[in-house]
Amino acid sequence: MVFNNVGSTDRIIRALAGGSLAVFELTGNLGNFEQYLHFFAIGMAVWLLGTGMTGNCPTYTLMGVSTCSNMFDEEE
């Protein structure tokens, strides 16, 4: 059983940050950093979008952190 541990505000921030990072990376707008951070930026964008869409962050689970009002809200 999967429990949500990412609150609604956190989900919105993650989704917007992940989407923005993906757009900046894929359009080449990261400038000089792009050549060094290409795979990291894409990986981070996928991670943020994934955790924002599912409402579950494995890192939060390992640390025992939750931004939900109720840590045991079941995913519907």
N, C-alpha and C positions, 0 to 999 in steps of 0.2 A: 504494500500500500504506500502510495506516495503522498506526502504531506507538503502543503505550501509553506514556505518559509520566507517568501519574498512578498512584501506588502504592495499595495496598489501604487503608491507613489514611487517606491523603489522600482517596480516593474516598468512604469512609464519612463523614468529616468534612464534605466538600463536600455530599453528599446530605442529611445531617442539617441542615446550616446552610441550604441552599437550601429544603428542605421547611419548616423552622421559619420562615424569613423569609416564605415564601409564605403560610403559615397566619396569621402575625401581620398581614401586610398585608391579606389578604382578609377577616379578621375585624375589622379596624379597631383592633387593639391597639397600634399604633405611636404612638398619641397625637397630639400636635401636629406631630410630624415627618412624619406621614402625608401631609398636604396638600402638603408640599414635596418629598417623596421617593417619591411614589406610583409613577411610571413607573420610576425608578431601582431601587426595591426589587423590583418585579416582574421587571425585566430581570435583576437580579443573581440572583434566585431561579431564574429559567429557566437562566441561565448556569451556576450552581453545580450544579443538578440535571442538566443536560445533560453537563457535563464529568465529574461523578461517575458517571453511568450509562455513558458511553462509555469512560472511562478515558483520554481524550485531551484535552489542553488546548492550544488554539492559541497562547495566550500563553506557555506553557512552551516550546513548540516555537520560537517566535521568540527567546526568551531563552536557549535551549539548556539548560533546566533539566529534570530528571527526578526524580521521587520513587519511581520503580520501582527494584527491585534490579538489573534489567537494562533499559537504555533501549530495547533493540530487541526487547522481548517483542511478538510479533505478537498482534493481537486475534483471538480465535477466535470 
